[in-house]
Amino acid sequence: MRFAINFDGVLLLGIAWALRLGMAKDEKPKDLMRYEALQQDALRGVVKAALKRAASPEGLPSDHHFYISFRTDAPGVSGPKELLAKYTDEMTIVLQNQFWDLAPGETFFSVTLKFGGQPKSLAIPYAAVTRFYDPSVQYLLQFTPTEEAESAPQPLAAPATVLTPKADRAPSKAPAPAPDGSPEEPKVVSLDQFRKK
């Protein structure tokens, strides 16, 4: 008789558990830890560390270089109005041979690049970065927009800078001169092959 009571109890417990599992399939538990946001923040730390290494006196090692895509309409992004107006949603910059004044901070980085032969300074919050790609080792990070992007601290306006190559940069990192002896202009590269379809 005791076996029958235990069996009935186990059976009732099993039914209750099955009902509970059925409801769990319908309702996704709420992630109060915000693991996705924590993971995104940690991976943005990889971008920050890579930029700090690139800004160091040793510069970028070997063939490493970065394609960094960011939302131009994100809070905290600053740069020349005409440049940001040309790229209203997203822009990709390349940090390889011709970049100056790279300054990775805690919440954003700033850099000077040439656009149309003219030096232009940009300040980009890490929260605005959507893609980070190092083609030399096929390393790609993709980010989803974060709530932090909406409340990102505004970087101070990028100071007007005189375009001078980093004196500490290894000579091998200098741009190769064109056959006519003039400095080589940056090449425009389509990133469509790296986009999700």
C-alpha positions in Angstrom: 0.0 0.0 0.0 2.8 2.4 0.8 4.3 1.8 -2.6 1.0 2.8 -4.2 0.9 6.0 -2.2 4.5 6.9 -3.2 3.8 5.9 -6.7 0.8 8.2 -6.8 2.8 11.0 -5.2 5.6 10.6 -7.8 3.0 10.5 -10.5 1.4 13.7 -9.3 4.8 15.3 -8.9 5.7 14.2 -12.4 2.5 15.7 -13.9 3.1 19.0 -12.0 6.7 19.1 -13.3 5.6 18.4 -16.9 3.0 21.2 -16.7 5.7 23.5 -15.4 8.1 22.5 -18.2 5.3 23.1 -20.7 4.8 26.7 -19.5 8.5 27.2 -19.5 8.6 26.5 -23.2 6.0 29.2 -23.8 7.5 31.8 -21.5 11.2 32.6 -21.9 12.7 33.4 -18.5 13.7 37.1 -18.1 17.5 37.6 -18.1 17.9 39.9 -15.2 21.7 39.6 -15.3 21.7 41.0 -18.9 24.3 38.5 -20.1 24.1 39.6 -23.7 25.0 43.2 -22.7 27.8 41.9 -20.5 29.2 39.9 -23.4 29.0 42.8 -25.7 30.8 45.1 -23.2 33.5 42.4 -22.8 34.0 42.2 -26.5 34.2 45.9 -26.9 37.1 45.7 -24.4 38.9 43.6 -27.1 38.5 46.5 -29.5 39.8 49.0 -26.8 42.8 46.8 -26.1 43.6 46.4 -29.8 43.5 50.1 -30.3 45.7 50.7 -27.2 48.2 48.3 -28.8 48.0 50.2 -32.1 48.5 53.5 -30.3 51.6 52.2 -28.5 55.1 53.2 -29.7 55.4 49.8 -31.3 52.3 50.3 -33.4 50.5 47.6 -35.2 52.5 44.4 -35.4 53.2 42.7 -38.8 50.3 42.9 -41.2 47.6 43.6 -38.6 45.2 46.4 -39.5 41.7 47.2 -38.6 38.4 47.9 -40.4 36.1 49.6 -37.8 32.5 50.2 -38.7 30.4 52.5 -36.5 27.0 54.2 -36.4 27.5 57.8 -37.5 24.2 58.8 -35.9 25.1 57.4 -32.5 25.3 59.8 -29.6 28.9 60.9 -29.0 30.1 60.5 -32.5 31.9 63.6 -33.6 33.7 64.7 -36.7 33.4 67.0 -39.7 29.7 67.7 -40.4 30.2 67.2 -44.1 31.8 63.8 -43.6 29.2 62.5 -41.2 26.4 63.9 -43.5 27.9 61.8 -46.4 27.6 58.6 -44.3 24.3 59.1 -42.5 23.9 55.6 -41.0 27.2 53.8 -40.9 30.8 54.4 -41.8 33.9 52.2 -42.0 37.4 53.5 -41.3 40.6 51.6 -41.9 43.5 51.9 -39.5 46.6 50.6 -41.4 49.3 52.9 -42.6 47.9 56.4 -42.7 46.4 57.3 -39.3 47.5 59.8 -36.8 46.8 60.9 -33.2 45.1 57.6 -32.3 43.9 58.1 -28.7 41.9 55.2 -27.2 40.1 56.3 -24.0 37.8 54.5 -21.6 34.5 55.2 -23.4 35.6 56.4 -26.9 38.6 56.7 -29.1 39.7 59.5 -31.4 41.8 59.3 -34.6 42.9 61.5 -37.5 42.6 60.1 -41.0 42.8 61.6 -44.5 39.6 61.9 -46.5 40.1 63.3 -50.0 43.6 64.1 -49.1 42.6 66.3 -46.2 43.1 65.4 -42.5 39.9 64.9 -40.5 39.6 64.0 -36.8 36.9 61.6 -35.6 35.8 60.7 -32.0 33.9 57.5 -31.8 32.3 56.0 -28.6 33.0 52.2 -28.3 29.2 51.8 -27.9 28.8 53.1 -31.5 31.1 50.4 -33.0 29.1 47.9 -35.0 32.0 45.8 -36.5 35.7 45.3 -35.8 37.7 43.3 -38.4 41.3 42.5 -38.7 41.7 40.9 -42.2 45.3 39.8 -41.6 44.0 37.0 -39.3 40.3 36.9 -40.3 39.2 38.1 -36.9 35.7 39.7 -36.8 33.6 41.0 -34.0 30.0 42.2 -34.7 28.0 44.2 -32.2 24.4 44.9 -31.7 23.3 48.4 -30.7 23.4 48.8 -26.9 21.4 50.9 -24.5 24.6 52.4 -23.5 24.9 54.0 -27.0 21.8 56.0 -26.2 23.4 57.4 -22.9 27.0 57.4 -24.0 29.0 60.3 -22.6 29.7 62.9 -25.2 33.4 63.1 -26.0 34.9 66.6 -26.1 35.2 68.0 -29.5 38.3 66.6 -31.2 41.0 69.2 -31.0 42.3 70.7 -34.2 45.4 68.8 -35.0 48.3 69.2 -37.4 48.7 66.0 -39.4 52.1 64.6 -38.5 53.0 60.9 -38.6 53.6 59.4 -35.3 57.4 59.8 -34.8 57.8 56.6 -32.8 56.1 54.4 -35.5 58.4 51.9 -37.1 59.7 53.0 -40.5 58.1 49.9 -42.1 54.7 51.3 -41.2 55.1 54.4 -43.3 53.0 54.5 -46.5 54.8 53.3 -49.5 55.5 56.1 -52.1 53.7 55.8 -55.4 55.9 55.2 -58.5 56.0 59.0 -59.2 57.4 59.6 -55.6 54.2 61.1 -54.1 52.7 59.5 -51.0 50.1 56.8 -51.9 46.5 57.9 -51.3 44.3 55.5 -49.3 42.2 53.1 -51.3 38.4 52.9 -51.0 37.4 49.3 -50.3 33.9 47.9 -50.5 33.0 45.9 -47.4 29.9 44.2 -48.9 31.7 40.8 -48.9 31.8 41.0 -45.1 28.2 42.0 -44.5 25.6 39.5 -43.4 23.1 38.8 -46.1 
